[in-house]
């Protein structure tokens, strides 16, 4: 049923198809189609405009017009159907399909925190490793040393990326997968990298359940210079 309400409007002439708005939309209302951001369905858009601040081209605005009413149940069904082992992420990039590999050092794709889907099936029961993106580059044996056969890897840079976005994304992963009991943070010893552990700790607190957060600190040469557990909501035996 159509009603008068607020809803987003996308100026296709300004849009360059970067996909930032699509990744910021929690309802999955926006997708990149034919190189442009487009509204998938009026009923998926809540009209709050969380995507507006993510658009570097100023191509998104809020208008008030007659549109299909916002439907939370339809949004839930849409998000559920979109999350599968071969689903394409909303930014539309050809290499951002959610995948699980059986014969590779990296067992999951994508690996960037900003691109990963919180409902990706490979998180279920997995050992989660969240690494500063310099970590794998500094340590030649990174995959064998830390990930083993079943580790799921997420990477990001706490200096240049949005830490609040990291907190929300990691928190969503932990809430969506109750089987995750521990997360290992692998960061560099430089001071600016310490924020990664803090943001994962806060995301674990947001989950509302006991999660063990371990920290591994690497030197620029890839050596482990510090290793310690941080416990969220429960005690562990050392």
Buried (B, 14 or more C-beta within 10 A) or exposed (E): EEEEBBBBEBBEEBBEBBBBBBBBBBBBBBBBEEEBBBBBBBBBBBBEBEBBEBBEBEBBEBEEEEBBEBBEEBBEEBBEEBBBEEBBBBBBBEEBBBBBEEEEEBBBBBBBBBBBBBBBBBBEEBBBBBBBBBBBEBBEEBBEEBBEEEBBBBBBBBBEBBBEBBBBBBBBBBBBBEEBBBBBBBBBBBEEBBBBBBBBBBBBBBBEBBBBBBBBBBBEEBEBEEEEEBBBEEEEEE
